[in-house]
Amino acid sequence: MDNKNKKIVTAEDLLLRIEVLEKRLEKLDPKSKNSLPGKSLQIADIKQNLLQWSEKFPGVNVKEELEKMLDWLSANNKRKKDYKAFFRNWLRKASTGLNKNASLEEKIKYIFGCPESNCQTIESPYKDMYYFCSTCKKQKIVLDKNR
């Protein structure tokens, strides 16, 4: 086959083709598809209601989290059916500090110490660390974890 006759298909072309196919499917069987609007309309609705999102999730920079979410979707080439639900879950994770970018102070801290003696304890955000006691010369173990 001749490489000169091959047409290069871009991601934008594919997305346009998918949209056309989705519209055709909706016309053929409208009951089979959820009645949610497209991505651009859903994102626009989220942007228009940033104040309400901020009231539901105080302490979270909603605008910044929206940008992070959109960047993540773009970087990972992900599409969602319900962007509002996805954003709501994204904000929940951001508000509880469960996201990967949370500071070490917000994560679990492990307390290492000697099990048999009253030697000094060490706090660490890492569970799989090795600490040795200078007093009893034994390896410290995880005694407790806290938040």
Order of alpha helices (4+ residues) and beta strands (2+ residues): alpha-alpha-alpha-alpha-alpha-beta-beta-beta
